[in-house]
């Protein structure tokens, strides 16, 4: 399981955008969003942390990997 801090994710629309970005990389990813903590948890069998982080950053999200 991977966790990312997304400081510029502040609303439900942002959460949908982050989720959509991650699912573009892995359509079967299990994504859980915490707006309160501005974090997203991802379970992906198709992509690793670097790939997901790059996708988030390319989409304009300020992604920071959180140690598990």
mmCIF file of the N, C-alpha and C atoms, coordinates in Angstrom:
data_MODEL
# 
_entry.id   MODEL 
# 
loop_
_atom_site.group_PDB 
_atom_site.id 
_atom_site.type_symbol 
_atom_site.label_atom_id 
_atom_site.label_alt_id 
_atom_site.label_comp_id 
_atom_site.label_asym_id 
_atom_site.label_entity_id 
_atom_site.label_seq_id 
_atom_site.pdbx_PDB_ins_code 
_atom_site.Cartn_x 
_atom_site.Cartn_y 
_atom_site.Cartn_z 
_atom_site.occupancy 
_atom_site.B_iso_or_equiv 
_atom_site.pdbx_formal_charge 
_atom_site.auth_seq_id 
_atom_site.auth_comp_id 
_atom_site.auth_asym_id 
_atom_site.auth_atom_id 
_atom_site.pdbx_PDB_model_num 
ATOM 1   N N  . UNK A 1 1  ? 0.839   -1.163 0.000   1.00 0.00 ? 1  UNK A N  1 
ATOM 2   C CA . UNK A 1 1  ? 0.000   0.000  0.000   1.00 0.00 ? 1  UNK A CA 1 
ATOM 3   C C  . UNK A 1 1  ? 0.897   1.243  0.000   1.00 0.00 ? 1  UNK A C  1 
ATOM 4   N N  . UNK A 1 2  ? 0.546   2.209  -0.838  1.00 0.00 ? 2  UNK A N  1 
ATOM 5   C CA . UNK A 1 2  ? 1.314   3.437  -0.976  1.00 0.00 ? 2  UNK A CA 1 
ATOM 6   C C  . UNK A 1 2  ? 0.494   4.612  -0.469  1.00 0.00 ? 2  UNK A C  1 
ATOM 7   N N  . UNK A 1 3  ? 1.159   5.569  0.168   1.00 0.00 ? 3  UNK A N  1 
ATOM 8   C CA . UNK A 1 3  ? 0.463   6.771  0.651   1.00 0.00 ? 3  UNK A CA 1 
ATOM 9   C C  . UNK A 1 3  ? 1.161   8.001  0.108   1.00 0.00 ? 3  UNK A C  1 
ATOM 10  N N  . UNK A 1 4  ? 0.340   8.960  -0.302  1.00 0.00 ? 4  UNK A N  1 
ATOM 11  C CA . UNK A 1 4  ? 0.853   10.229 -0.802  1.00 0.00 ? 4  UNK A CA 1 
ATOM 12  C C  . UNK A 1 4  ? 0.135   11.370 -0.110  1.00 0.00 ? 4  UNK A C  1 
ATOM 13  N N  . UNK A 1 5  ? 0.869   12.378 0.286   1.00 0.00 ? 5  UNK A N  1 
ATOM 14  C CA . UNK A 1 5  ? 0.312   13.635 0.800   1.00 0.00 ? 5  UNK A CA 1 
ATOM 15  C C  . UNK A 1 5  ? 0.100   14.528 -0.416  1.00 0.00 ? 5  UNK A C  1 
ATOM 16  N N  . UNK A 1 6  ? -1.107  15.094 -0.525  1.00 0.00 ? 6  UNK A N  1 
ATOM 17  C CA . UNK A 1 6  ? -1.445  15.967 -1.645  1.00 0.00 ? 6  UNK A CA 1 
ATOM 18  C C  . UNK A 1 6  ? -1.904  17.306 -1.051  1.00 0.00 ? 6  UNK A C  1 
ATOM 19  N N  . UNK A 1 7  ? -0.968  18.225 -0.753  1.00 0.00 ? 7  UNK A N  1 
ATOM 20  C CA . UNK A 1 7  ? -1.322  19.471 -0.079  1.00 0.00 ? 7  UNK A CA 1 
ATOM 21  C C  . UNK A 1 7  ? -2.352  20.321 -0.814  1.00 0.00 ? 7  UNK A C  1 
ATOM 22  N N  . UNK A 1 8  ? -2.400  20.241 -2.142  1.00 0.00 ? 8  UNK A N  1 
ATOM 23  C CA . UNK A 1 8  ? -3.345  21.072 -2.888  1.00 0.00 ? 8  UNK A CA 1 
ATOM 24  C C  . UNK A 1 8  ? -4.646  20.339 -3.229  1.00 0.00 ? 8  UNK A C  1 
ATOM 25  N N  . UNK A 1 9  ? -4.960  19.271 -2.498  1.00 0.00 ? 9  UNK A N  1 
ATOM 26  C CA . UNK A 1 9  ? -6.234  18.554 -2.639  1.00 0.00 ? 9  UNK A CA 1 
ATOM 27  C C  . UNK A 1 9  ? -7.135  19.006 -1.494  1.00 0.00 ? 9  UNK A C  1 
ATOM 28  N N  . UNK A 1 10 ? -8.143  19.842 -1.815  1.00 0.00 ? 10 UNK A N  1 
ATOM 29  C CA . UNK A 1 10 ? -8.909  20.471 -0.746  1.00 0.00 ? 10 UNK A CA 1 
ATOM 30  C C  . UNK A 1 10 ? -10.406 20.196 -0.777  1.00 0.00 ? 10 UNK A C  1 
ATOM 31  N N  . UNK A 1 11 ? -10.921 19.564 -1.826  1.00 0.00 ? 11 UNK A N  1 
ATOM 32  C CA . UNK A 1 11 ? -12.371 19.392 -1.930  1.00 0.00 ? 11 UNK A CA 1 
ATOM 33  C C  . UNK A 1 11 ? -12.704 18.072 -2.623  1.00 0.00 ? 11 UNK A C  1 
ATOM 34  N N  . UNK A 1 12 ? -13.978 17.784 -2.709  1.00 0.00 ? 12 UNK A N  1 
ATOM 35  C CA . UNK A 1 12 ? -14.425 16.554 -3.361  1.00 0.00 ? 12 UNK A CA 1 
ATOM 36  C C  . UNK A 1 12 ? -14.042 16.498 -4.825  1.00 0.00 ? 12 UNK A C  1 
ATOM 37  N N  . UNK A 1 13 ? -14.078 17.651 -5.491  1.00 0.00 ? 13 UNK A N  1 
ATOM 38  C CA . UNK A 1 13 ? -13.664 17.695 -6.897  1.00 0.00 ? 13 UNK A CA 1 
ATOM 39  C C  . UNK A 1 13 ? -12.191 17.356 -7.053  1.00 0.00 ? 13 UNK A C  1 
ATOM 40  N N  . UNK A 1 14 ? -11.383 17.858 -6.129  1.00 0.00 ? 14 UNK A N  1 
ATOM 41  C CA . UNK A 1 14 ? -9.956  17.528 -6.130  1.00 0.00 ? 14 UNK A CA 1 
ATOM 42  C C  . UNK A 1 14 ? -9.753  16.029 -5.924  1.00 0.00 ? 14 UNK A C  1 
ATOM 43  N N  . UNK A 1 15 ? -10.495 15.473 -4.979  1.00 0.00 ? 15 UNK A N  1 
ATOM 44  C CA . UNK A 1 15 ? -10.382 14.038 -4.693  1.00 0.00 ? 15 UNK A CA 1 
ATOM 45  C C  . UNK A 1 15 ? -10.721 13.222 -5.929  1.00 0.00 ? 15 UNK A C  1 
ATOM 46  N N  . UNK A 1 16 ? -11.757 13.640 -6.659  1.00 0.00 ? 16 UNK A N  1 
ATOM 47  C CA . UNK A 1 16 ? -12.121 12.932 -7.898  1.00 0.00 ? 16 UNK A CA 1 
ATOM 48  C C  . UNK A 1 16 ? -11.014 13.059 -8.933  1.00 0.00 ? 16 UNK A C  1 
ATOM 49  N N  . UNK A 1 17 ? -10.393 14.232 -9.018  1.00 0.00 ? 17 UNK A N  1 
ATOM 50  C CA . UNK A 1 17 ? -9.299  14.435 -9.966  1.00 0.00 ? 17 UNK A CA 1 
ATOM 51  C C  . UNK A 1 17 ? -8.088  13.584 -9.643  1.00 0.00 ? 17 UNK A C  1 
ATOM 52  N N  . UNK A 1 18 ? -7.734  13.522 -8.364  1.00 0.00 ? 18 UNK A N  1 
ATOM 53  C CA . UNK A 1 18 ? -6.604  12.690 -7.933  1.00 0.00 ? 18 UNK A CA 1 
ATOM 54  C C  . UNK A 1 18 ? -6.900  11.223 -8.227  1.00 0.00 ? 18 UNK A C  1 
ATOM 55  N N  . UNK A 1 19 ? -8.097  10.786 -7.889  1.00 0.00 ? 19 UNK A N  1 
ATOM 56  C CA . UNK A 1 19 ? -8.489  9.393  -8.140  1.00 0.00 ? 19 UNK A CA 1 
ATOM 57  C C  . UNK A 1 19 ? -8.437  9.082  -9.629  1.00 0.00 ? 19 UNK A C  1 
ATOM 58  N N  . UNK A 1 20 ? -8.960  9.977  -10.445 1.00 0.00 ? 20 UNK A N  1 
ATOM 59  C CA . UNK A 1 20 ? -8.953  9.767  -11.900 1.00 0.00 ? 20 UNK A CA 1 
ATOM 60  C C  . UNK A 1 20 ? -7.530  9.680  -12.435 1.00 0.00 ? 20 UNK A C  1 
ATOM 61  N N  . UNK A 1 21 ? -6.644  10.533 -11.926 1.00 0.00 ? 21 UNK A N  1 
ATOM 62  C CA . UNK A 1 21 ? -5.246  10.511 -12.352 1.00 0.00 ? 21 UNK A CA 1 
ATOM 63  C C  . UNK A 1 21 ? -4.611  9.166  -12.041 1.00 0.00 ? 21 UNK A C  1 
ATOM 64  N N  . UNK A 1 22 ? -4.837  8.667  -10.828 1.00 0.00 ? 22 UNK A N  1 
ATOM 65  C CA . UNK A 1 22 ? -4.252  7.379  -10.435 1.00 0.00 ? 22 UNK A CA 1 
ATOM 66  C C  . UNK A 1 22 ? -4.846  6.230  -11.242 1.00 0.00 ? 22 UNK A C  1 
ATOM 67  N N  . UNK A 1 23 ? -6.127  6.309  -11.540 1.00 0.00 ? 23 UNK A N  1 
ATOM 68  C CA . UNK A 1 23 ? -6.772  5.231  -12.297 1.00 0.00 ? 23 UNK A CA 1 
ATOM 69  C C  . UNK A 1 23 ? -6.439  5.273  -13.779 1.00 0.00 ? 23 UNK A C  1 
ATOM 70  N N  . UNK A 1 24 ? -5.918  6.393  -14.266 1.00 0.00 ? 24 UNK A N  1 
ATOM 71  C CA . UNK A 1 24 ? -5.408  6.432  -15.635 1.00 0.00 ? 24 UNK A CA 1 
ATOM 72  C C  . UNK A 1 24 ? -4.173  5.548  -15.747 1.00 0.00 ? 24 UNK A C  1 
ATOM 73  N N  . UNK A 1 25 ? -3.391  5.518  -14.686 1.00 0.00 ? 25 UNK A N  1 
ATOM 74  C CA . UNK A 1 25 ? -2.185  4.687  -14.652 1.00 0.00 ? 25 UNK A CA 1 
ATOM 75  C C  . UNK A 1 25 ? -2.556  3.227  -14.414 1.00 0.00 ? 25 UNK A C  1 
ATOM 76  N N  . UNK A 1 26 ? -3.468  2.982  -13.483 1.00 0.00 ? 26 UNK A N  1 
ATOM 77  C CA . UNK A 1 26 ? -3.924  1.621  -13.153 1.00 0.00 ? 26 UNK A CA 1 
ATOM 78  C C  . UNK A 1 26 ? -5.435  1.654  -12.929 1.00 0.00 ? 26 UNK A C  1 
ATOM 79  N N  . UNK A 1 27 ? -6.204  1.257  -13.938 1.00 0.00 ? 27 UNK A N  1 
ATOM 80  C CA . UNK A 1 27 ? -7.667  1.283  -13.815 1.00 0.00 ? 27 UNK A CA 1 
ATOM 81  C C  . UNK A 1 27 ? -8.210  0.424  -12.674 1.00 0.00 ? 27 UNK A C  1 
ATOM 82  N N  . UNK A 1 28 ? -7.424  -0.530 -12.205 1.00 0.00 ? 28 UNK A N  1 
ATOM 83  C CA . UNK A 1 28 ? -7.869  -1.420 -11.133 1.00 0.00 ? 28 UNK A CA 1 
ATOM 84  C C  . UNK A 1 28 ? -7.337  -1.014 -9.762  1.00 0.00 ? 28 UNK A C  1 
ATOM 85  N N  . UNK A 1 29 ? -6.693  0.129  -9.676  1.00 0.00 ? 29 UNK A N  1 
ATOM 86  C CA . UNK A 1 29 ? -6.139  0.580  -8.400  1.00 0.00 ? 29 UNK A CA 1 
ATOM 87  C C  . UNK A 1 29 ? -7.257  0.808  -7.386  1.00 0.00 ? 29 UNK A C  1 
ATOM 88  N N  . UNK A 1 30 ? -6.974  0.460  -6.141  1.00 0.00 ? 30 UNK A N  1 
ATOM 89  C CA . UNK A 1 30 ? -7.883  0.756  -5.042  1.00 0.00 ? 30 UNK A CA 1 
ATOM 90  C C  . UNK A 1 30 ? -7.381  2.052  -4.420  1.00 0.00 ? 30 UNK A C  1 
ATOM 91  N N  . UNK A 1 31 ? -8.207  3.089  -4.487  1.00 0.00 ? 31 UNK A N  1 
ATOM 92  C CA . UNK A 1 31 ? -7.807  4.419  -4.043  1.00 0.00 ? 31 UNK A CA 1 
ATOM 93  C C  . UNK A 1 31 ? -8.711  4.857  -2.887  1.00 0.00 ? 31 UNK A C  1 
ATOM 94  N N  . UNK A 1 32 ? -8.099  5.300  -1.810  1.00 0.00 ? 32 UNK A N  1 
ATOM 95  C CA . UNK A 1 32 ? -8.837  5.842  -0.670  1.00 0.00 ? 32 UNK A CA 1 
ATOM 96  C C  . UNK A 1 32 ? -8.314  7.245  -0.409  1.00 0.00 ? 32 UNK A C  1 
ATOM 97  N N  . UNK A 1 33 ? -9.233  8.191  -0.264  1.00 0.00 ? 33 UNK A N  1 
ATOM 98  C CA . UNK A 1 33 ? -8.868  9.595  -0.095  1.00 0.00 ? 33 UNK A CA 1 
ATOM 99  C C  . UNK A 1 33 ? -9.276  10.078 1.292   1.00 0.00 ? 33 UNK A C  1 
ATOM 100 N N  . UNK A 1 34 ? -8.388  10.815 1.929   1.00 0.00 ? 34 UNK A N  1 
ATOM 101 C CA . UNK A 1 34 ? -8.688  11.494 3.179   1.00 0.00 ? 34 UNK A CA 1 
ATOM 102 C C  . UNK A 1 34 ? -8.502  12.991 2.939   1.00 0.00 ? 34 UNK A C  1 
ATOM 103 N N  . UNK A 1 35 ? -9.629  13.700 2.747   1.00 0.00 ? 35 UNK A N  1 
ATOM 104 C CA . UNK A 1 35 ? -9.531  15.148 2.573   1.00 0.00 ? 35 UNK A CA 1 
ATOM 105 C C  . UNK A 1 35 ? -9.052  15.821 3.851   1.00 0.00 ? 35 UNK A C  1 
ATOM 106 N N  . UNK A 1 36 ? -9.452  15.279 4.981   1.00 0.00 ? 36 UNK A N  1 
ATOM 107 C CA . UNK A 1 36 ? -9.052  15.845 6.277   1.00 0.00 ? 36 UNK A CA 1 
ATOM 108 C C  . UNK A 1 36 ? -7.532  15.915 6.405   1.00 0.00 ? 36 UNK A C  1 
ATOM 109 N N  . UNK A 1 37 ? -6.855  14.839 5.986   1.00 0.00 ? 37 UNK A N  1 
ATOM 110 C CA . UNK A 1 37 ? -5.396  14.773 6.089   1.00 0.00 ? 37 UNK A CA 1 
ATOM 111 C C  . UNK A 1 37 ? -4.702  15.116 4.771   1.00 0.00 ? 37 UNK A C  1 
ATOM 112 N N  . UNK A 1 38 ? -5.517  15.338 3.734   1.00 0.00 ? 38 UNK A N  1 
ATOM 113 C CA . UNK A 1 38 ? -4.991  15.612 2.390   1.00 0.00 ? 38 UNK A CA 1 
ATOM 114 C C  . UNK A 1 38 ? -4.019  14.527 1.960   1.00 0.00 ? 38 UNK A C  1 
ATOM 115 N N  . UNK A 1 39 ? -4.474  13.291 2.132   1.00 0.00 ? 39 UNK A N  1 
ATOM 116 C CA . UNK A 1 39 ? -3.683  12.121 1.757   1.00 0.00 ? 39 UNK A CA 1 
ATOM 117 C C  . UNK A 1 39 ? -4.509  11.180 0.906   1.00 0.00 ? 39 UNK A C  1 
ATOM 118 N N  . UNK A 1 40 ? -3.790  10.401 0.119   1.00 0.00 ? 40 UNK A N  1 
ATOM 119 C CA . UNK A 1 40 ? -4.419  9.358  -0.677  1.00 0.00 ? 40 UNK A CA 1 
ATOM 120 C C  . UNK A 1 40 ? -3.630  8.070  -0.462  1.00 0.00 ? 40 UNK A C  1 
ATOM 121 N N  . UNK A 1 41 ? -4.358  6.967  -0.317  1.00 0.00 ? 41 UNK A N  1 
ATOM 122 C CA . UNK A 1 41 ? -3.760  5.646  -0.175  1.00 0.00 ? 41 UNK A CA 1 
ATOM 123 C C  . UNK A 1 41 ? -4.099  4.859  -1.431  1.00 0.00 ? 41 UNK A C  1 
ATOM 124 N N  . UNK A 1 42 ? -3.104  4.190  -1.986  1.00 0.00 ? 42 UNK A N  1 
ATOM 125 C CA . UNK A 1 42 ? -3.288  3.484  -3.254  1.00 0.00 ? 42 UNK A CA 1 
ATOM 126 C C  . UNK A 1 42 ? -2.768  2.064  -3.143  1.00 0.00 ? 42 UNK A C  1 
ATOM 127 N N  . UNK A 1 43 ? -3.567  1.126  -3.611  1.00 0.00 ? 43 UNK A N  1 
ATOM 128 C CA . UNK A 1 43 ? -3.114  -0.252 -3.783  1.00 0.00 ? 43 UNK A CA 1 
ATOM 129 C C  . UNK A 1 43 ? -3.132  -0.521 -5.276  1.00 0.00 ? 43 UNK A C  1 
ATOM 130 N N  . UNK A 1 44 ? -1.966  -0.770 -5.843  1.00 0.00 ? 44 UNK A N  1 
ATOM 131 C CA . UNK A 1 44 ? -1.842  -0.987 -7.279  1.00 0.00 ? 44 UNK A CA 1 
ATOM 132 C C  . UNK A 1 44 ? -0.927  -2.173 -7.547  1.00 0.00 ? 44 UNK A C  1 
ATOM 133 N N  . UNK A 1 45 ? -1.369  -3.034 -8.416  1.00 0.00 ? 45 UNK A N  1 
ATOM 134 C CA . UNK A 1 45 ? -0.527  -4.155 -8.840  1.00 0.00 ? 45 UNK A CA 1 
ATOM 135 C C  . UNK A 1 45 ? 0.185   -3.834 -10.148 1.00 0.00 ? 45 UNK A C  1 
ATOM 136 N N  . UNK A 1 46 ? -0.241  -2.749 -10.816 1.00 0.00 ? 46 UNK A N  1 
ATOM 137 C CA . UNK A 1 46 ? 0.292   -2.421 -12.132 1.00 0.00 ? 46 UNK A CA 1 
ATOM 138 C C  . UNK A 1 46 ? 1.326   -1.302 -12.118 1.00 0.00 ? 46 UNK A C  1 
ATOM 139 N N  . UNK A 1 47 ? 1.398   -0.530 -11.033 1.00 0.00 ? 47 UNK A N  1 
ATOM 140 C CA . UNK A 1 47 ? 2.309   0.622  -11.024 1.00 0.00 ? 47 UNK A CA 1 
ATOM 141 C C  . UNK A 1 47 ? 2.927   0.799  -9.643  1.00 0.00 ? 47 UNK A C  1 
ATOM 142 N N  . UNK A 1 48 ? 4.165   1.249  -9.650  1.00 0.00 ? 48 UNK A N  1 
ATOM 143 C CA . UNK A 1 48 ? 4.876   1.493  -8.401  1.00 0.00 ? 48 UNK A CA 1 
ATOM 144 C C  . UNK A 1 48 ? 4.774   2.939  -7.967  1.00 0.00 ? 48 UNK A C  1 
ATOM 145 N N  . UNK A 1 49 ? 5.391   3.240  -6.847  1.00 0.00 ? 49 UNK A N  1 
ATOM 146 C CA . UNK A 1 49 ? 5.320   4.569  -6.244  1.00 0.00 ? 49 UNK A CA 1 
ATOM 147 C C  . UNK A 1 49 ? 5.847   5.653  -7.178  1.00 0.00 ? 49 UNK A C  1 
ATOM 148 N N  . UNK A 1 50 ? 6.968   5.409  -7.841  1.00 0.00 ? 50 UNK A N  1 
ATOM 149 C CA . UNK A 1 50 ? 7.550   6.430  -8.707  1.00 0.00 ? 50 UNK A CA 1 
ATOM 150 C C  . UNK A 1 50 ? 6.625   6.761  -9.871  1.00 0.00 ? 50 UNK A C  1 
ATOM 151 N N  . UNK A 1 51 ? 6.018   5.746  -10.468 1.00 0.00 ? 51 UNK A N  1 
ATOM 152 C CA . UNK A 1 51 ? 5.113   5.952  -11.597 1.00 0.00 ? 51 UNK A CA 1 
ATOM 153 C C  . UNK A 1 51 ? 3.877   6.727  -11.164 1.00 0.00 ? 51 UNK A C  1 
ATOM 154 N N  . UNK A 1 52 ? 3.295   6.349  -10.039 1.00 0.00 ? 52 UNK A N  1 
ATOM 155 C CA . UNK A 1 52 ? 2.110   7.045  -9.544  1.00 0.00 ? 52 UNK A CA 1 
ATOM 156 C C  . UNK A 1 52 ? 2.435   8.475  -9.137  1.00 0.00 ? 52 UNK A C  1 
ATOM 157 N N  . UNK A 1 53 ? 3.560   8.674  -8.472  1.00 0.00 ? 53 UNK A N  1 
ATOM 158 C CA . UNK A 1 53 ? 3.984   10.010 -8.068  1.00 0.00 ? 53 UNK A CA 1 
ATOM 159 C C  . UNK A 1 53 ? 4.188   10.896 -9.297  1.00 0.00 ? 53 UNK A C  1 
ATOM 160 N N  . UNK A 1 54 ? 4.825   10.371 -10.324 1.00 0.00 ? 54 UNK A N  1 
ATOM 161 C CA . UNK A 1 54 ? 5.060   11.128 -11.548 1.00 0.00 ? 54 UNK A CA 1 
ATOM 162 C C  . UNK A 1 54 ? 3.740   11.521 -12.206 1.00 0.00 ? 54 UNK A C  1 
ATOM 163 N N  . UNK A 1 55 ? 2.778   10.595 -12.239 1.00 0.00 ? 55 UNK A N  1 
ATOM 164 C CA . UNK A 1 55 ? 1.470   10.877 -12.836 1.00 0.00 ? 55 UNK A CA 1 
ATOM 165 C C  . UNK A 1 55 ? 0.759   11.990 -12.068 1.00 0.00 ? 55 UNK A C  1 
ATOM 166 N N  . UNK A 1 56 ? 0.813   11.933 -10.750 1.00 0.00 ? 56 UNK A N  1 
ATOM 167 C CA . UNK A 1 56 ? 0.187   12.975 -9.934  1.00 0.00 ? 56 UNK A CA 1 
ATOM 168 C C  . UNK A 1 56 ? 0.834   14.330 -10.203 1.00 0.00 ? 56 UNK A C  1 
ATOM 169 N N  . UNK A 1 57 ? 2.150   14.364 -10.216 1.00 0.00 ? 57 UNK A N  1 
ATOM 170 C CA . UNK A 1 57 ? 2.856   15.625 -10.438 1.00 0.00 ? 57 UNK A CA 1 
ATOM 171 C C  . UNK A 1 57 ? 2.595   16.166 -11.849 1.00 0.00 ? 57 UNK A C  1 
ATOM 172 N N  . UNK A 1 58 ? 2.586   15.277 -12.838 1.00 0.00 ? 58 UNK A N  1 
ATOM 173 C CA . UNK A 1 58 ? 2.316   15.701 -14.218 1.00 0.00 ? 58 UNK A CA 1 
ATOM 174 C C  . UNK A 1 58 ? 0.917   16.293 -14.357 1.00 0.00 ? 58 UNK A C  1 
ATOM 175 N N  . UNK A 1 59 ? -0.009  15.834 -13.515 1.00 0.00 ? 59 UNK A N  1 
ATOM 176 C CA . UNK A 1 59 ? -1.389  16.336 -13.550 1.00 0.00 ? 59 UNK A CA 1 
ATOM 177 C C  . UNK A 1 59 ? -1.565  17.607 -12.703 1.00 0.00 ? 59 UNK A C  1 
ATOM 178 N N  . UNK A 1 60 ? -0.484  18.066 -12.056 1.00 0.00 ? 60 UNK A N  1 
ATOM 179 C CA . UNK A 1 60 ? -0.543  19.310 -11.308 1.00 0.00 ? 60 UNK A CA 1 
ATOM 180 C C  . UNK A 1 60 ? -0.749  19.162 -9.809  1.00 0.00 ? 60 UNK A C  1 
ATOM 181 N N  . UNK A 1 61 ? -0.724  17.922 -9.312  1.00 0.00 ? 61 UNK A N  1 
ATOM 182 C CA . UNK A 1 61 ? -0.888  17.708 -7.873  1.00 0.00 ? 61 UNK A CA 1 
ATOM 183 C C  . UNK A 1 61 ? 0.474   17.748 -7.205  1.00 0.00 ? 61 UNK A C  1 
ATOM 184 N N  . UNK A 1 62 ? 0.559   18.393 -6.046  1.00 0.00 ? 62 UNK A N  1 
ATOM 185 C CA . UNK A 1 62 ? 1.808   18.485 -5.284  1.00 0.00 ? 62 UNK A CA 1 
ATOM 186 C C  . UNK A 1 62 ? 1.943   17.235 -4.426  1.00 0.00 ? 62 UNK A C  1 
ATOM 187 N N  . UNK A 1 63 ? 2.420   16.201 -5.033  1.00 0.00 ? 63 UNK A N  1 
ATOM 188 C CA . UNK A 1 63 ? 2.494   14.893 -4.402  1.00 0.00 ? 63 UNK A CA 1 
ATOM 189 C C  . UNK A 1 63 ? 3.754   14.735 -3.576  1.00 0.00 ? 63 UNK A C  1 
ATOM 190 N N  . UNK A 1 64 ? 3.596   14.177 -2.369  1.00 0.00 ? 64 UNK A N  1 
ATOM 191 C CA . UNK A 1 64 ? 4.726   13.838 -1.496  1.00 0.00 ? 64 UNK A CA 1 
ATOM 192 C C  . UNK A 1 64 ? 4.498   12.423 -0.989  1.00 0.00 ? 64 UNK A C  1 
ATOM 193 N N  . UNK A 1 65 ? 5.448   11.546 -1.189  1.00 0.00 ? 65 UNK A N  1 
ATOM 194 C CA . UNK A 1 65 ? 5.343   10.164 -0.709  1.00 0.00 ? 65 UNK A CA 1 
ATOM 195 C C  . UNK A 1 65 ? 5.403   10.155 0.811   1.00 0.00 ? 65 UNK A C  1 
ATOM 196 N N  . UNK A 1 66 ? 4.499   9.391  1.444   1.00 0.00 ? 66 UNK A N  1 
ATOM 197 C CA . UNK A 1 66 ? 4.473   9.245  2.893   1.00 0.00 ? 66 UNK A CA 1 
ATOM 198 C C  . UNK A 1 66 ? 4.969   7.838  3.206   1.00 0.00 ? 66 UNK A C  1 
ATOM 199 N N  . UNK A 1 67 ? 5.944   7.733  4.095   1.00 0.00 ? 67 UNK A N  1 
ATOM 200 C CA . UNK A 1 67 ? 6.460   6.421  4.479   1.00 0.00 ? 67 UNK A CA 1 
ATOM 201 C C  . UNK A 1 67 ? 5.368   5.613  5.151   1.00 0.00 ? 67 UNK A C  1 
ATOM 202 N N  . UNK A 1 68 ? 5.336   4.340  4.822   1.00 0.00 ? 68 UNK A N  1 
ATOM 203 C CA . UNK A 1 68 ? 4.298   3.453  5.376   1.00 0.00 ? 68 UNK A CA 1 
ATOM 204 C C  . UNK A 1 68 ? 4.525   3.138  6.816   1.00 0.00 ? 68 UNK A C  1 
# 
